[in-house]
Amino acid sequence: MLDKKNILIGVTGGIAAYKVVEVASRLKKAGANVRVMMTRAATEFVSPRTFQEITGNAVFVEMFGDAAHFHVAHVALADFADLVLIAPATANFLAKAAHGIADDLLTTTILAFDKEILIAPSMNTKMYENPATQANLAILKARGVKILEPASGNLACGVVGKGRLPEPEEIFATIEKIFAPSTKALSGKKILVTAGGTVEAIDPVRYIGNRSSGRMGYEIAKSAVNAGAEVILISGKSELEPPNDLKFIKIESALQMREAVLKDFDSVDAVIMSAAVADYRVKNPAAQKIKKSADTLTLELVKNPDILKELGGLKNSQVLVGFAAETQNILEYANKKLVEKNLDFIVANDVTAEGAGFGVSTNIASIIWRGGNVENFPKMSKADLAEKIIERVASLLNNDKKFPAANVNQ
Ligand code: C5P
């Protein structure tokens, strides 16, 4: 995990500096490139030569003195590092760092560094608890600096209390954790989302369409990307910009959508079918534009395949989620679809309710689970509802399809 990571250790003038030799040694053994910079006071406790031997790299103390290896040492050191560890960090250092004072190589380097900083304070208990020190720590924390709390115990000054530098193993473990790849809820999972409305041609110019904006499905796709999934978004008609970091497939008709969905179905972990797929298409679309002549025009429609129902028949371990946009008897119709299409859950909404349905950015939905449990959500943005849907898909995929036990009102 730490292999080839560039770690810069700043050692300030505390008695615990000797423990940091062990930290440097562990980091080096774990494969990290370690460089050390010290304050002058720190060199009173540990010789730079010790760190130099341990890390195999020159140790930097003076701002202008020992810059033989680097042209502008503080900038070069800051550029080199993926992480800066300050250990032990004295009260003086905390005060300077909190206020942007740069009066030696170490504090100047910190100011030139914009990535992760981990500070391990170590000092006498009273100095640590002094409101000035606590205020400085609060400033640093608020800036996103990570603080490794000192341990309690016997201090070098003879008192027992808080202020001891944590043991090298703990400092090492904290650094490992910082570099651990973040495991997101859908990492390693592949999710197929459909969105928008299908377009069924009447002739080369006209079509039968619907009012779907695609917004719900696009938000679901974005949410799945944010949760770490590899996402395929198959979209019918929509004015929205395709979201980033996913495979985007544009289709027009229900038949094209069916083909695209079936092509990827075997390789995905879940399908969320939020597209408004036309139930019927024109049996024989005209090859040329239909001319205005007769007083009436009859279009013969044939039923489109129900894609989700087909997936319900084909599915093995995939999680299948459907949508039911209704105008009446919502729960009853939604439940019927859930069973017919062999879904894991269905998101139902009354498209006639204010703040729900087509075109608007909010939705009022219920989730009906296989087995009949219902979750009723209040009016929320489609982005928030998308997140709820993705959380539930992730929980099904990560918990071997355990469904919630009871009816829940969110
Ligand atoms: O039966 P109904 O069309 O109302 O079901 C809605 C759900 O089924 C939605 O998830 C929609 O995407 C999906 N559907 C489908 N193929 C169709 C019609 C709807 O997959 N032909």
Boltz pocket constraint, residues with backbone or C-beta under 6 A from the ligand:
constraints:
  - pocket:
      binder: B
      contacts: [[A, 254], [A, 273], [A, 274], [A, 275], [A, 276], [A, 277], [A, 278], [A, 279], [A, 304], [A, 305], [A, 306], [A, 307], [A, 308], [A, 309], [A, 321], [A, 322], [A, 323], [A, 324], [A, 325], [A, 337]]
      max_distance: 6.0
